C-alpha cells in the first residue's frame, strides 16, 4: 500500500562532470542525459536513485542513477562527461 507521495529534488550525478545549463555545452549535456533515460525500457518502479547529501556540492544531493540495472552515471562518463 503506497501513499503516492512525490518530492521533486535536483541532484548532481556522482562522478560525472556536466556543464551548468547556462554554460555553452549545458543544453547538450541535458539532451544527452534525457536521451539515455528515454532509451531505457522501464517503469518508474525500476528507476533507482541512490543519493547522499554532499556539503562540498553546494549542499545538493549527489546521486548514482540506475535504470533497469544500467548505471546512468557510467553511461554519461562514457559519453565524455568526466
N, C-alpha and C positions, 0 to 999 in steps of 0.2 A: 504494500500500500504506500503510495507516494503522495506528496503534497504538491508536486509540480511547482516548486519554488525555484525561480531563476534569479541569478545575480550576475550582472554584467561587470567584468573586470578586465582592464587592459593588462596584458602580460608582455614580457620580453622573452624571446626564445633563448634558453640557456645554451651557451657555447656558439651562438650564431651572431655574426655582426651584420646588421642591416642598417642602411641609412635611415634617418628620420624621414617622415613623409614630406617634409618641407625641403629636403635636400634634392639635388638634381636626380639621383637614382632612386629616391624613395618610392615613387609610384610604381616603378618596375619591380622593386623588391616585394611590394604588396601584391602586385599582379602575379608574381611567381608563387607566392605563398597560397593565394587563392586558387591558382591553377593546380597546385599539389593537392589541396584539400578537395577540390571539385572532382578530381580524377579518382578519388577513393570511393569505393562502393561500400558505404557504411551508413548505419543509422546512428543517431546521436548516442544511443546506448553503447556503441562501440568506440566512441571517441573518449580517450583517456588523457587527462592532463594532470601531470604531477607538478605541483608548484611548491615554491618556498619563498619566503619574504627575504629580499636582499637589500640590506641597508646601504650598500655601495651602489645600488642601481636606482637612486632617487626614490627609495622605499617602494619600488614596484614589485610585483610578483614576477619571479623568474620561473619559467616552465619548460618541461620536456613534454612535447605533444606526440601522442601515438594515435594512429587511425588504423584499425584492423591489424594491430601489431607492428605497423610500419612507423619508424621513428621519423617524424616530420622534420625535427631539428637536423638530423643527419642528411636528409634529402636537401634541405636548404644549404647546408655546407657543401654538398656535392654540386650544387648549382653555382658555387663560388662565393657564398656569403660566409666567409671565415673570419 
